[in-house]
Amino acid sequence: MMSKSYTNLLDLASGNFPVMGREKKRLPRVMTVAGVISELDDDQANSVTSDVPSSIIVDRIIIVANQLPVKAKRRSDNKGWNFSWDEDSLLLHIKDGLPDDMEVLYVGSLKVEVDSSEQDDVSQLLLDRFKCVPAFLPPDILSKYYHGFCKQHLWPLFHYMLPYSASHGSRFDRSWWEAYVAANKIFSQKVIEVINPEDDYVWIHDYHLMVLPTFLRRRFNRLRMGFFLHSPFPSSEIYRTLPVREEILKALLNSDLIGFHTFDYARHFLSCCSRMLGLEYQSKRGYIGLEYFGRTVGIKIMPVGIHMRQIENVLQLADKESRVAELKQQFEGKTVLLGVDDMDIFKGVDLKLLALEEMLKQHPKWQGRAVLVQIANPARAKGKDIEEIQEEIQTSVKRINDKFRQPGYEPIVFIDRPVSLSERTAYYSVAECVVVTAVRDGMNLTPYEYVVCRQGIPGSECTAESNGLKSSMLVVSEFIGCSPSLSGAIRVNPWNVEATAEALNEAISMADGEKVLRHEKHYKYVSTHDVAYWSRSFFQDLERSCRDHFRRRCWGIGLSFGFRVVALDPNFKKLSIDTIVSAYSRAKNRAILLDYDGTLMPQTAINKVPSPEVISIINSLCGDERNTVFLVSGRGRDSLGQWFSPCEKLGIAAEHGYFLRWSADKEWEVVGQNNDFQWMQIAEPVMKQYTEATDGSSIETKESAVVWHYRDADLGFGSCQAKEMLDHLESVLANEPVAVKSGQFIVEVKPQGVSKGLVAEKIFATMAESGRQADFVLCVGDDRSDEDMFEIIGNAINSGILSSSTEVYACTVGQKPSKATYYLDDTAEVRTMLHALAEESIPPPPSEIVT
């Protein structure tokens, strides 16, 4: 069923996207894509690659984010703008971890509105002086995109807040989604203006641009592109409530590398991919990857760090040190706890105030001594929720101060204004403990900044202790991204006010020696895992994820946000019916090996009995004396023998080849070397135990094997149970002559030495021994067990069972990574191909025709 997540997403496939308030076209300064200028503004779905290299080829990365790392200020005469770097922007410091000779280009919007008459001049100025490409969003799009979809829907959802009622958050608004898509398209147009798709890397940041990868991948199939999410990624139960959940998920998977701060966030994303798209991740040598249509999408887990040099430079400022002296005098004799938070409903400032109140109540010794300095940065969003939390905080501050006020003492100093990094470091330097009680936060770098400031620099007034020993204490919420990396911090559940109050008391009462040890541990981590380390690590993984881009054949398929790129080995190609028919007609001795389920019969079919068409095709192929035709299946011999009884000359290998019959008038052979099935008495009780515990699962008992099916079970739980069962069975059957294997929604126990590959080898060897060495081999299958057949063909040529001149057509069903050389899209194409071969077959003499 086609998605209805956009008004007409078919327009997107053809490039006719209805951008609201389309901006004025202009000649791009840099043109690296071959073709006429108009092509750069034409959103065709075809991939664009440059046949003419750019005049200067250098390594370059394009960093795309919602906002550029620049500050803009209107000139005093109101004629033009003044721009400067925003030193507080994370994007600005990414280049510290990149190769020295790598050029960095930024694409993003400005925090100010620029009149359309000035946009061209501003764009040229930013590109020339700052290597920035601004994306100007029309006001109607900006409001719905940023303040609507981003801040009123994605941001709360990603922080586990659902709009259960109209008064509790904002319900999904499709016009906001349309604006979000339109804004992402504008960003993509700006990237396309300046990109050299064969040489540049693209690094996209955060939830504002989650569908941008699809726009860029549609245009450049081999583009090297990474994405990093700076917010939490919610559990699948939360994420699945998003009406456009699959559109965003598939768009992200058009990246080559997707980064998250913590394993929890990555695990939630992988769970969504599993439950909604049926994708399972694999971990190889420490790297996590998702196989997606032949591409491996890497998953990176690396928390961002702070910019050490920036903090150290601020610590050296003389005005900062004078501010430290002022604060030391102001809080002389007091123990300072510090909170630095945005005015946000998820920062838990109100819970922090309640915890302080509880601590002063339970530990009266701190009354008159403990002071919480709470810095509240201005809110980034707006709305009723923000207004309510501001009012609640102000009320709590007044109430607690009134309750515990003494002459010259108030327990809470509330700073409700923007505070510069210089002033912030001064507060860090005098604070005994930093408290972060956010109920959900993507990362939160406040504890990192605090640790570095408490370390100080030699000779500075801000050293933590006069004796030269540095110390710091942290009380942090277990629900923030930096919590796992701060093993010496006291972690709290901020919703448990009493426990948080005890944590505050423990932190400021701790022995100095213990504080020093914890501080040293934190400083060692923070100083070595800074923003440069983070960006270097991400870029190295991006390079690794993209190293095969130009070796593989890629093409795009799908409409709208169902678009994806299929990447396959250069030697892997679609089987041409004309080519195989030509080879078939020339051959004297042919071997044809066919799987059944998923090859001749669709996997989704409920009635698995072969159709008259299939029986007719098989009979035509078997009727040609030059053909040796085998059905090689995992099914039991009774059902296969009954279904294909009209095909008297058909060979059947049942149960993956344990039973073999050359034709209907021959006896079944037992290919397996072991006829002792006592192991079934061990395997079946184990499987029964897991079946009872896993709703939707079932056991299939064959003559030579036992199979546990979980296709109809909960995907996540079934997969988990399958892994557990695999380990369990391998343990209890360790001394038995069996193999335990997992497959597509199955776990199977079968005798050792039984596989479709061994069946193929036996068929080829028997033909060679009888003087009919195969000069044409067709082998078709669709799943993991059929890969054994594809692999054995190469070995058979090397061992002489097959001639080096044998024409081999190993073909898998579906475009996916395989050991086969060819593919067909589905079972219908398989039947069409076999029908074409059947028409080229020589029918048997009239006397041999079965009536």
N, C-alpha and C positions, 0 to 999 in steps of 0.2 A: 504494500500500500504506500502511495506517495505521501510524503510529509506535507502538512498544511501549515508549517510553522512560519511561512511568509505569505504575503498576499498572493503572489504568483511566483513561486520559486523556479518555475520553468523559465522565467525570464532570466534568472541568474545563469542558467546553463548556456543560454545563447549570448549572454553578456549584456542584455538589455535591462540593466538593473535600474529601477526607478529611484535614483538618488534625489532626496528631497533638498531643494535649494542647491542645485549643482553649481559648483564654483566655476569661475571663468577659466577657460583653457589658456595656457601660456606655453611658450617654448621652453622646454627643460634646459637647464644649464649643461647637464651631463647627459649624453646620449650614447649608451653602450650597446643597445639592441639594434641589430641590423634591420633596416627597413625604413619606410617613410615615417615622418614625424607623426602622422595621424594614427599610426598603429599603436603608439604608446598610450593613447586615450581610448583605444577600442578594446573593450573587455571581451575578447574572444576566449572561448574555452580551450582553444588549442594551446599546447605548450610552445613557448618561445625560447629558442636558444640562439646564441649569436654565432654566425658563421664568420663574422669579421671581428677579430679581437680588438679590444680597446687599445688606444694608442699607448697607454702606459698601464702595464699589468702589475699591480701590487696587491699584496694580501690586504683585504679590507673587510671590516665587519660593520654591518648596519644595525644599530641598536634602536629598536622601535618600542616606544612606551606612550602612555597616554599624554604625558607632559614632558617637554624638553627640559634639560638641566640648565636652563637659563632664567634669569630674572629680567623682567621688562618694566620699564618706568617711563611714563610720558615726560617729555622735556618740559621745562618750565615755561617755554614760549608756546607750548602746545603744537609745535611743528616737528613732528617726528618722535622717535623713541630712542631711549638709551638701553642697551643690553649689557648684561654681565653674567658670568658663570654663577650658578647656584651651588655654592660649596657644600651645602647640606644634602644635595641630591646624590643618591646611591649610584645613579647611572654615570655620573661624571667620573667616579672613581673605578669603574669597571676596567678602564684601560690600563690601570696599574698592574693587572694580572695578565694582560695580553702581550704577545711578542712586541719587542721595541719598535720593529719596523712596520707594524700593522697600523693601517689608517682606520680611524673610527669615525663613522658618520652617524648622526642622530636624526631620527624621524619622530615627531610628536607634535602635540599642540602647545599653544602658549596659555599662560594663566590669565591673560588679558584679551579683550576683544579688540581686534584690529579692523579698521574700516576697509571695505573692499578696495577702495581707491589706493590704499597704502600697502596692500598685501604683496604685490609684486616686488616693491622696493624692499620691504621687510624680509621677504624670502631671499632675495639676492644678498642682502647684508648678512643675514644669519648664515647663509651657505659660505660666503667668502670669509667671514671672520671667525665663525664658530663651528663650521662644518655641520650645521643643523638645517634640517629641512622641515619647515613648519607645515602642519596640516590644519587648515582653517575650517572649523566646523560651523555651519550656519546655526544661528541661535536656536531655531526650533529643533534641530537635530541634537545640539549640545545639551539642551535641557532634558529632553527625553532619554538621551543616551547615557549621560553621566548622572544627573540628579534623579533620573527615573530608573532605568533598567539596572545600571551599575549599583547605585547607592540604595535604592528602595527595594531591589529584588535580589540581585546576585550577592551583594555584601551581607545582608541579613541571612540569606539562605546558607551561604558558605560559613557563617558563624552560628549555624544551627537554630536559626529563628524562623519559624514558619508562620505565615499569616492565617492563623486559625479563624480569625474573625476580621471584619472590616476595620475594627478599632485596634487590632493587634497586627500592625504591619500592613504592607501594601499588597493587594492581590495582583496576579499576573495581568499585565496590560499589553496586548499585542502591538499596539502602536509604539510602545517603548522598545519592544524587541525589534520592530522594523527600523527604528532609529538606531539601535545598537548595530544592526547589520549594515545600515547605510554608513554609519561612522567608520566601521571597520573597513568598508570599501574605500572610503576616502583615504584612510591611512595606506591602504594597499596601492592606490594610485600614486601616492607620493613616493612609496618605495620603488615602484616600477619606473618612475621618472629617472632615478639615479642608479639603479642596480646594474651590475654586470653579472648576469645569472650564472656564468660559468666559473667566476673567480671569487665572488663575494659570499660571505656568510651573513645570515640574518638571525638576530637574537631578539625575540619578542618577549615583552614583560607584562605580566599580571592579567587579572581577570577582565580588564577593560577591553582586551584585544583577543579574546579566545577563539573567534572565528576568522581572524586574519590569516592563519595558516592555510585555510582552504582557498581564499582568494589568491594568495601567492602561489600555492601549489598548482592551481588550475593553469596559471600562466607559465610557470617554470617547473616542469616535472622533476628536474634533477637539482633544484635549488637546495642548498645546504642550510637548514633552518632549525633553530632551537627555540624552546619556549620555557619560561620559568614563572611559576605561580608563587606570588609573594604572600598570598592569603592562605588560610586553611583550605583543605578540600574535604567536604563533609562525607560522612558515612553514606553508603549506597541507599539506605532507607530515607535519608534526607534528600540526597541529590535526585533520587528518582521522582520526587514530587515536582521537579522542574518541568513544565510543559514542553520545553525545547531541549530536553536532556540529551537526546541522541544527536541532534544537530551540533551541539557544542562538543560532545564527546568525539564525534567523528572528525570535527574540525581540528581538535587538538591532535588527533592521531595523524594528521597530515604533516606534523612536525617530525623531525628526525630524532630529537631528544627533548624530553619533557622533565623539567626539574621541580623538586619539592623541597621544603625545608626539613621535613622529618619523615621517617618511615611510616608513621600513622597516616599522614596525608597521602603518601604514595600508595599505601595499602588500600585506602578507600578508593582511590582512582582505579587501581587494578581490579578491585571488587566490582566497580561499576562496569568496567570493560568486560568482565567475565559474565555478569548477570544480564547485561543488556545487549552485548554484542557477541557473546560466546567466545571471547578471546582469553587464552590462558597465557600467563607470563612464564618465562624460563630464566633461570639464573645460571650464568656460565662464567666461571672464574671471577666471581664477585660482581659481575655486571648483570643488571636486570633488563630484559628485553621482551617486547610484545611482537609476535609475528603477525603482521597485518598486510595481507595480500602480497606476500613476497618481500616486503620491507620489514626490517627489524627496527621498531621504534624503541629507542633507549629510554630508560627511566633513571633519572639522576636524583640522589638524595644527598643534599649538602646544604646545611644552614648558612645563611649569609653572615658575614662578619662586619666589623666596623672599620673605618679608615683610620688606621693607627697614626699616620703622620699628621692628619688633620687635628686629632685630639692632642697630640704632643705639641703641635704648634700653638694651639689655644692655651695650653698649660703654661707656655712661656710668656704669654702676654702680661705686661706689667699691670695693666688695668685690672686684669683678672686676679692677680695676686693681692692687689689692694682690696678687691671685693672679698677675697677670702678672709683677710684680716677683719673687715667689717662684720662678716658673718660670725667669725669666731668670737668677736666681742659681743654681738647680739645674743648668741646662744651660749655664752659662758656659763659653765656649771650645768648645762642641760645635755641630755642625750637625744641626738637628732635622728629621727627616722625620716626617710625621704620617699615621696612618690612623684613620678613624672608620667603623666598620662594625657592622651587626647580626651577631650570631652566627648565621650562615646558611650553608648549603652552597653558595650561589651567589655569595657575596661575595669569594671568592678570597683570603681572609686567609692561608691556608697557602701559596699561590703567592707572595704578597707577601713572606712570611718567607724563602722559598727564594731569591727574587730579591735580597733584602738580603744573605743569606749569600754568594751568588755575587758580588755587588759587592765585598764586603769581601775575598773571595778574590782576585778579579781586579785590584782596586785597593787594595793594602794601605795606601796613604796615609790611607784613611778609617778604618782600625782605630784605636780610641781617640778618634775624632772624630765619626763619624756615628752618630746615635742614631735608631732608629725607635720612636716612641711610638704604640702601637696600642691604641686605645680600642675595646673590644668591648661593644656594647650587648646587653642580654639578648635571647635568642631569642624570636621571636614565635610560633613553632610548637614542637612537641615530637615526639620520635620517635627511632628508632635512628640515623638519619642525623645528626641534630643532636649526639647523644652522641658519635658517632664523630669528627665534625669537631672538636668541642671537645677531645677527647683528642689528636687529631693536632696541633692547634695548640699545646696545652700542651707536648707532647713536643718540638715543633720549637723553641719558645721556650727551653726548658731546654737543649736540645742546642746551639743557636747561642750562647746566653749563656755556656755552659761553654767553648765553643770559642774565643771571642774576648774573654772577660772579662779586664780589667786592673784594677789598683787604682783605685777610684773610677769605674770605667767598665763598663757593660753595654750591649751594642748594641741590646737590645730592652727597652723598658719596657712591660709588658703590663698594661693596666687593665681588669680583668674585673668591671665594676660599672656601674650606671647613672650617667651623667655629665650634669649639668644643662647647659642652653644657656649659662649664665653661665660655668661652668668650661670648657666646650668652646671658647668664644670666646677664653679665655685661652691655651689650647693653640694655636689658630689663629694668634694674634698672634706667638707665638715660633717657629713652624714656618717653615723655609725652603721647604719643599715639602710638598704634600699628595699622597698616593699612593692611588689607587682602582684596584684590580685585580679588580673583580667580573667573573665569567665571564658574567653576564647580569643586568641590572638595568633596571627600567622607566625610572627617571629618575636618581635619586641627586643630592641637592641639596648634598652636602658640599662640592664644589668651589665652588659659588656662595657658600655661607656663608664659606668661607675667604677668597675674594677680597674680600668686603666687610669682613671683620675685618682683613685686611692693609691695606686702605685706611684704616681707623680713622676717628676724628673729630678735628677740630682741638683741640689741647691735651691729648689723651689720652696716657697712657704707652704705649699699645699701637700707636702709629704704627710702621710697618714699618721705617723707617730714620730715624736721628737727623738726617740732612740734609734731611728733609722729602720725599724721593723715595720713593714707595711701590713695592714690588715683591712678586711672588709667583711661584711656579712650580707647575705641575700635571703630574703623570704620571697619565693616566687610561686605563682600558680602552676599547678601541674598541667594546665590547659593551654600553655603558651609554647610557641615553637622552640624557644631557647632553653626551655627547662631540661630536656634530655642531656644537653651539653654541659650543664652546670651541676656536676655531681656533688659538689660541696655545699650547695644551697639547701635551705630548709624548704621542702616542697609542701604546698598546702592545697587543700580543696577550698577555694574561697567561699563556697556556699556554706561551709561549716564555720560559722563565725567564732564559736568557742575554740575550735582547734587552731584557727588562724591567730586568735588572741594569745594562745599559749606559745605559738611559734614566734610571735613578736617578742614575748618575754624571754624565751629561750635565746633568741638571737642577740638581744642587747645584754643578756646576763652571762653569755658564754665567756669562758676564760680567754685571756689575750692570746695565749699560745695556740689554742685551737683556731681562733680567728685568723692568725698568721698563716697557719698551715692551709686552711681553706682558701685564703686569698692567693697564696702562691700557686695552688693547684689551678685556680680559675685564671689567674694572670698568664700562666704558661699556655693554657688553651687559647684564650682570647687573643693574645699577642701573636700567636702562630697561625691562627685561623681567621685572618682578617679578610677584608673584601677582596684584596688582590689574590689571596689563596683561593677564595670561592670562585672568582671569575676565571682564574687559570685552570682550576679543576673542571669547571663546566665546559670551557672552550676545548680542553684536551679531549673530553668525552664526546663533544660535538664533532671534532675532527675524526675520532675513531668511528663514530656512528655513520659518518658520511663517506668513509674511505672507498666504498664500493660503488658510489653513485654513478661514475662514468664508465664503469665496467659492465653494468647491468642494462638490460633493455627495459625501458619504462614507458608506460602510456597511461593516460587518464581514462577512467570510466565512471559512469554514474552522473545523476542529475543533482542540481542544487547542493545541499550540504551532505548528500550521499556520495559526493565526488570523492574518489580516492585514486591513488596511483598504484598500479600493479608493476612490481619490479621483479624481473625474472633473469635467470642466467642467459647470456647471449646465445648459447646453444639450445635453449629451450624454446620451442616454437610450436605453433598450432599445426596439427597434422593436416596436410593437404590431401583431400580425397583423390584428386587427379594423380598426385604423385604416388600414393600407395596403390591405387588401382593399376597404374603402369608397372610398378614393381611386382605386384601380385600376378599380373598376366604373364610376365617373363619367367617366373619361378617354376621350378620342377618339383621341389619338395618343400611344402609349407607347414610350419607349426603355428597354430593359432591358439592362444591361451587367453581365456576370458574369465574375469571375475563376474559375480552375479549381482549381489546387492550393491547399489550405487553405480553399477556399470551398465548392466542390461535392465535392471529394475531400480527406479528411483528409491532413495532411502526413505522418503516420506510416504511412499505408497503403503496403504493398509493391507490391501490384497496383494500378496507377494507371488501369486501364481503367474507364470509367464504367459504373455498374450499370444494369440495365434500368429501374430506378426513375427514375434521373436522365434517361435517354434519353426515357422516357415523359413526364416533366414538361416537358422542353425542347420536345418535339414539340407538347405541348398549348399551350404559350405561343406557339410559332411559328405554330400553326394559326390563331390569332386575327389577322385582317387589320389590326387596330388596333395590333398590336405589331411593333416592330423589335427583335429579340433578337440580341445579340452575345456571343460568348465571347471575352474579352480575356485572353490568357495569354502567358507568357514561353516556352511550349513551341514546338517546331517545327511547321511547317504540315503536314508529312507525318503525324505521329502524331495531331494534332488532327483533320485531315481524315479519317483512317481511323476513328478512334474514334467520331466524330460523323457518319459517313456516313448513318445512318438519318434524321438531322435535316436534310432537304433545304433547309428555309427558314431555317436558322440561319446567321447571319453569324459569321465567325471572324476575329479579329485575332491573328495568330501572331507570336512573337518580339517581344513588347511593341508590336506594331503595325507592324513593318516590312513584313509581308505582310498584306494585307486582302482578304477575300472576302465579298461580300454574301449569297451563297447558294451551294448546291452546284452550281447550273447556271451560275454566273458564273466568270469567270477571276480568278486571284489578281492583285491590284494590288500594286505596290511603292510603298509610301508614302515610304520613305526617299529622300532627294535624291541620295545618293551610292551608286553601284554598284561602286565600286573597292574591292576587298577585299585589296589588296596589304599593308595593315597587318597582316593575320593572320600573314604570314610573319615579322613582327617580334614580335607578341604571343605566339604559340604557343611559340617557343623559351624565352621568359622563363618562361611558365607551366610548361613542361616541367621547367625547372631547379628551380623551387620544388616541383613534384610529386615529383621524385626525392628531394628533401631533407625532405619532409613526409609521413611515413607516414600512410596513411588518406585522402589527398587525391586528387582526380582532375580531369581536364579534360573538359568537354563542348563539342564544336564544333558550332555551329549554322550555318545558311546565312549569317546576317548578324552573328553574335556568337560570342564565345568566353567560356566561363564556367569559373572554377576553383572547385571545391567542396571544402570542408574540414569538413563536418559530422561525418565519421567519424574525423577526426584528433584528437589531443590538443587539448583546448579552448584551453588557454593558449598552446601553441606554434602551433596553427593560427591563432589570432587575431593573434599576433605576426607570423607569416609573411604573413598577409593584409595587414597594415598596411605591411609592408616591400614586398610585391609591388605594392600600390597606388601607392606612391611611385615604384617602379622603372618600372612601366608608364606612369605619367603623364610620367616623364622621357623615356623612349625614344619615346613616341607623341605628344610635345608638338606636332609639326608635322603630325599626321595628323588627318583629319576624324572623330574618334571621341571617345567619352566613356568614361571609366574610372570605374566605380562599385562600391561595396561594398554588399552586402545581407546577408540572414540566412544566414550561413555560406557566402557566395559572394563572389567578385570577378569582375565582368563587364566586358568591353570590347564596345561596340556602336557603331554609327554615330551621329553627332550628329543631333539633330533627331528622334529616335525615342523615344517614350514613350507610355504608356497614356493620358496626359492629352491628347496630340495626337490619338490615335485617337478619344477621346470627343468632342473638339471637331469633328473631321471628320464623325462620325456625326450630331451635332446640326445642323451646318451643312447637310449634304446633305438631311436631313429638312426643314429650313426652306426650302431652295431649291425643293424639290418641292411646296411648299404644305402640308406635314404637320408644322408646327412642334410639337415635343413639348410636351404639357401634363402629362405624367407621366414622371418619370425615376426609375428604380431602378438604383442602382449599388452592387454588393457586391464587396468584396475583403478580403484579410487582411494584406498586407504592405506594405513601403515603396513598391514600384512602383505600388500601387493608390492611394496617397495623391495621386499626380498626377491621377488621375481625379476624386477628391473635390475637389481644389483647382480644377480647370478648370471645374467646374459653376458656382461662384460667378462666375467670369470670363465664362462663357457668358451668364449672366443680364445682367451689366453691359453686354456687347457687343451684346445684342439677339438673339443666336442662340437663346436660350431666353427665354420671356416671364417677366415678374415674377410672373405668376400660376401659373407651372408648379409643380406639386407635386413636390418633390424629396426623394428618400429615399436619401441617401448613407449606406451602412451598412458598418461594418467587422466582422470576425469576431473576437470576443474583447473583453473589457473592458480597454481600453488607451488611452493617449492617441492621438488621431487627428484628422484634419481632417474626418472624417465626423461627422454629427450623431447617427447612430444606431448601435447595435451589436446583434449577436446572439451568443450564447455560443459556438456551435460549428457545424460543418458540418451536424449533424443539424437544428439549428434553422433553418438556411438552407434545407434541403430541405423542411422542414415549411412554412415561409413560402411558398416557390415552389409547393408543392403546393396551398396555399390559393388562390394566384393562378390556378393552372392550372384549378382547379375553377370559377372565375369567368369563364374565357375562353370566347369563342364559338367552337365548333368549325367547321372549314371545311365547305363544302357537300360532300355525299357524293361527287360526281364528282371532288373534289380529294383525297380521302383516299387515301394511298399504301398499297397492299396488299403 
